[in-house]
Amino acid sequence: MPQNGYWIECIPVVNGDTDNELADCSRMYRAAIASIPEANVLAKTPDSAIQQLRDKLASVRHEYCTRGKTLPEHDSPITPPRNNHSVKGWISVYVKMSDCCHNT
């Protein structure tokens, strides 16, 4: 049975890999959803990056709804969209949209 959600890809980045204001830290984690470019965050730990992205996904979902836009097609819960096994520290987490709901 299909789930309604997206794969969060969490990849470590090193100072110099990003021009974000957080780049002065030696190691950060970028969490992103490939099909939603605006769903992208940096944090000091993978857990923090994933949680921040869950929160941001709820905000993005609300913005799409407010503007009458449709979110991109949901990802399959069976396989991640990309294979980053060659990246040391890579984490991929499937998050269901029900995990990102805020009653507004």
Steps between C-alpha positions, in 0.01 A plus 500: 500500500654835399580754767476875457845629577851585383854375545723734696861470388742605773861542387799637694656813354838646589590866531541633148230270353235764555471878499233500772554715809556180699803410287749617763434179694737218407230237445132544432225276366282601207154348493303536179210360304596458134156578358447812715800736459381743768501214753868523587670568837840491669557394861777383732369143536311263270212472748468877520515539121231236449272653765549851359412370156186329633398836647586681179304248295190584704558869425560433130185287487301787651650750250413274205145464630464875553619573146285224348808307384522123509794336674717282276400136474581309817800269512473124524560381857682194368814651347676835539515709183882514498777270606757682711657192661840622381466812720629432850237602756207503254156441654168464322172519692146464366267750662124465464308821442290422809826539700524858368148627561437812700145603567467856380 
